[in-house]
Amino acid sequence: MAEETPRTRPPPPKPSLTRTLMIMAVFLSIFILFDPGLRTALGSGAGVVLSPAFGFGGAYPLLTFLFAGSLTTVISSVARHFSTDWPKQARINLHNRALQKARMEAMRKGQSKKLEGLQEVHLEMQKETSSLMLSQYKPLGYTLLPFSIFYAWLYQYLATDIIGLGHVYFAVPWSAQASFLAAYVFPAWLLLYIILGIPLGQVITRFLKLITFQKRLAALEAQGGAG
């Protein structure tokens, strides 16, 4: 009888410099957001560039939040686009819908063996879905630090150009004196900054996805023609 040789364990994965830098960026970003002194210093430094660009001297705070939200939204949308395999995501979504329909049908008919098989398929697809979701969050590691510095400038802008100059109120359809300092779970100025950037982000994402699918279809048609 042949003597079995012990299996050699695979070598541990080498530490990734990129991952290490991303983790450091995350911790530094959190430190910036929660340390008032560092936040003020970085916000003032960033204001040298950002305030002349779209600070308007505090005269048009709504435009400032619009441009600020648009800038970060464009950057994050483009970064997320290039880290996401949109055709793969569409294929996974289609398979998940088909799998869910098959599972409901098997449950309705009491097909336990088929359910077991579908459950195994479901677990495999969950791994693929998780991998795709992780790839979408990769740009966060690269954009979190510069965005934290950008938010530090917004804090500084709020203190100097809004509160300092008395531009605390703005008009909305349901109120002539809505306050930037009001709180609706989150501060009103932060909600305003986020909401103003959402529509542009949706437009950019859909536009980039359209271009991606058009290129993929053109490549498939070229392959079909060559075949």
Steps between C-alpha positions, in 0.01 A plus 500: 500500500646831396581732783297821489696820498362783711345782305700815495312802618478787256723791596320782681401787272753778483385826656380739233650849505185634336276345766724632777487851355121476467464398865727786606293741290178381666637550852648838410166607348315404818757690705450809282123491539506467879799717592389867498852642492618289208169552320530878533862502384435282195177683419681834505776361282256354248310829502795670330395316184134414559371832634602703193370222273141485626481660843362828357604673821198347673258700283341198328518204741247294303717523189802408709331184629377420149847525347662325796254210484535481122880486515521215750212318329672511161827371645337217697271400211788479252720310747219254577430452130854390416506253789165338415439232239154618394428213255595252773274678746211489252561129445507430874178695555332305221617167644388601851150582375480169313630311806250668730217411263616138483525476880150638547367252246681209670365606841147522361525147357680357804807391302747468788784345297478774241503756779823353636662525160380857455632588844848390397473712187384790716806470728734502200329805356526676836878467482501653153269780612718578803811512282329745264383720787850512647641616167248787499622620840868502404494865380382599848849433632650744251237774519425494873806699605469784244126511558559527876721803437225636276243451778740675740486800269119486503507509881727802482281663235194442721670670797647800317287574194158385624489542877767769509330717237147425618392312185319239705167485317397399151166468324333174402150443353351426843687763703650842440745460789646151505814493712831343399550422868175302543529127561287229337688193626796659316581873485298682234812630322637145467167366370487789254851423380413132448160556337630757253764256378278191463329586166831571326645177637209300360533663159876439481469139615228420246692674221821309572310171528335569163839556338634179659212287372520656154869413479433145620222452244722638224777258601257205498366600157855526369579152632181363344585658165853364512369153581 
